[in-house]
């Protein structure tokens, strides 16, 4: 069994984590900060309190963090985001596109045009815009990491569905946006091969035990406990992708840990709490 991965090369790097006021984004920000990464966390105005809490948690643990409030569904606000984020600690080395949302739940046969556009604006165009803004500095330094957070909904679920058919159908357009992001990421990774900039997409194996998904996750865990993972699993996988030179992957969190034969660490970046097979303790 290989030893623990060496994350020391991340110390001093600068990261921008979107959707970092809670859940996966906050966990990723805390984990990167534990390895000496200077972290800029961002979310919309309605999540400003959560952003402040994320920054406080990082600073209380000895890390460095800065908050930037921005609505990524607004092209004008996100066009200024990279400049604002870089003003805190310098150019962005690591970009984690975690922010996502579903403005309206509707099946593909009836999703209105305005809602389709809003959905793709946040879940596809926003991460692509941020990537394009961050790339020049990454290329100049010949080092960069882009991790795009995807979802298993990028693929049509098999039969029988893992949940009510009505909900599966309502998530089709969200899944389409994530599928587009995955395809873009693979193409970008191929274009940037050999540049020192690595691009990957990562998704929870099924569902992460976040604040917003807690009720669904608990219900799911009663019948299929292997479908639920702790937020530390995604944070671990992101940290692994940032410290390694892997690129062009479209993978799940547990799958990556298993592939790399690495343990699951707590958000402090040092305490071993399990491995790729670890289930969530819902009690």
Long-range contacts (C-beta under 8 A, 24 or more apart in sequence): 1-261, 2-260, 2-261, 2-262, 4-262, 4-263, 4-265, 5-240, 5-243, 5-244, 5-260, 5-262, 6-243, 7-35, 7-239, 7-243, 7-269, 8-35, 8-36, 9-243, 10-35, 10-36, 10-37, 10-94, 10-239, 10-242, 10-243, 11-35, 11-36, 11-37, 12-36, 12-37, 12-38, 13-37, 13-38, 13-93, 13-94, 13-242, 14-38, 14-39, 14-40, 14-86, 14-88, 14-89, 14-90, 14-91, 14-92, 14-93, 14-94, 15-39, 15-40, 15-92, 15-93, 15-94, 15-95, 15-96, 15-242, 16-40, 16-42, 16-81, 16-82, 16-85, 16-92, 16-94, 16-95, 16-96, 16-130, 16-134, 17-41, 17-42, 17-96, 17-98, 18-42, 18-43, 18-72, 18-96, 18-97, 18-98, 18-99, 18-126, 18-127, 18-130, 19-43, 19-98, 19-99, 19-100, 20-51, 20-54, 20-98, 21-47, 21-48, 21-49, 21-50, 21-51, 21-53, 21-54, 22-47, 22-50, 22-54, 22-210, 22-211, 22-212, 23-208, 23-210, 23-211, 23-212, 23-213, 23-231, 24-98, 24-149, 24-204, 24-208, 24-210, 24-231, 24-234, 24-235, 25-54, 25-96, 25-98, 25-99, 26-50, 26-53, 26-54, 26-57, 27-231, 27-232, 27-234, 27-235, 27-267, 28-96, 28-98, 28-234, 28-235, 28-238, 28-239, 29-54, 29-58, 29-65, 30-54, 30-57, 30-58, 30-61, 30-63, 30-235, 30-267, 31-232, 31-235, 31-236, 31-238, 31-239, 31-265, 31-267, 31-269, 32-94, 32-96, 32-238, 32-239, 32-242, 33-58, 33-61, 33-63, 33-64, 33-65, 34-61, 34-63, 34-267, 34-268, 34-269, 34-270, 35-239, 35-243, 35-269, 36-63, 37-63, 37-94, 37-242, 38-63, 38-64, 38-65, 38-66, 38-88, 38-89, 38-90, 39-63, 39-64, 39-65, 39-66, 40-65, 40-66, 40-67, 40-68, 40-85, 40-88, 40-89, 40-92, 41-65, 41-66, 41-67, 41-68, 42-67, 42-68, 42-69, 42-70, 42-72, 42-81, 42-85, 42-99, 43-69, 43-70, 43-99, 44-69, 44-70, 44-71, 44-72, 44-73, 45-69, 45-71, 61-268, 64-89, 72-99, 72-122, 72-126, 72-130, 73-101, 73-118, 73-121, 73-122, 73-126, 75-121, 75-125, 75-129, 78-126, 78-129, 78-130, 79-129, 79-133, 81-130, 81-133, 82-130, 82-133, 82-134, 86-137, 91-134, 91-137, 91-138, 91-141, 92-134, 92-137, 92-138, 93-138, 93-141, 93-143, 93-144, 93-145, 94-144, 94-145, 94-146, 94-147, 94-242, 95-130, 95-131, 95-134, 95-144, 95-145, 95-146, 95-147, 96-147, 96-149, 96-238, 97-126, 97-127, 97-130, 97-131, 97-146, 97-147, 97-148, 97-149, 97-181, 98-149, 99-126, 99-127, 100-149, 100-151, 100-174, 100-178, 102-171, 102-174, 105-167, 105-170, 105-171, 106-170, 106-173, 107-166, 107-169, 107-170, 107-172, 108-169, 108-172, 108-173, 108-176, 111-173, 116-173, 119-173, 119-174, 119-177, 120-177, 120-180, 123-174, 123-177, 123-178, 123-181, 124-177, 124-180, 124-181, 124-184, 127-181, 128-181, 128-184, 131-188, 131-199, 135-192, 135-197, 138-196, 138-197, 139-192, 139-195, 139-196, 139-197, 141-196, 142-195, 142-196, 142-197, 143-196, 143-197, 144-196, 144-197, 144-198, 145-197, 145-198, 145-241, 145-242, 146-185, 146-188, 146-197, 146-198, 146-199, 146-200, 147-200, 147-201, 147-202, 147-238, 147-241, 147-242, 148-181, 148-182, 148-185, 148-199, 148-200, 148-201, 148-202, 149-201, 149-202, 149-203, 149-234, 150-178, 150-181, 150-182, 150-201, 150-202, 150-203, 150-250, 151-175, 151-178, 151-203, 151-204, 152-203, 152-204, 152-205, 152-206, 152-252, 153-178, 154-178, 154-179, 154-181, 154-182, 154-203, 155-179, 162-206, 162-224, 162-227, 178-203, 182-250, 185-248, 185-250, 186-248, 186-250, 189-247, 189-248, 190-248, 192-247, 193-247, 193-248, 197-247, 198-241, 198-244, 198-245, 198-246, 198-247, 199-247, 199-248, 200-241, 200-246, 200-247, 200-248, 200-249, 200-250, 200-251, 201-249, 201-250, 201-251, 202-234, 202-237, 202-238, 202-241, 202-249, 202-251, 202-252, 202-253, 202-256, 203-251, 203-252, 203-253, 204-229, 204-233, 204-234, 204-252, 204-253, 205-229, 205-233, 205-252, 205-253, 205-254, 205-255, 208-233, 208-234, 209-280, 209-282, 217-280, 217-282, 218-282, 221-279, 221-280, 221-282, 225-279, 225-280, 226-279, 228-279, 228-280, 228-282, 229-253, 229-254, 229-278, 229-279, 229-280, 230-264, 230-273, 230-278, 230-280, 232-264, 232-265, 232-266, 232-267, 232-273, 233-257, 233-264, 233-278, 235-267, 236-262, 236-264, 236-265, 239-265, 239-269
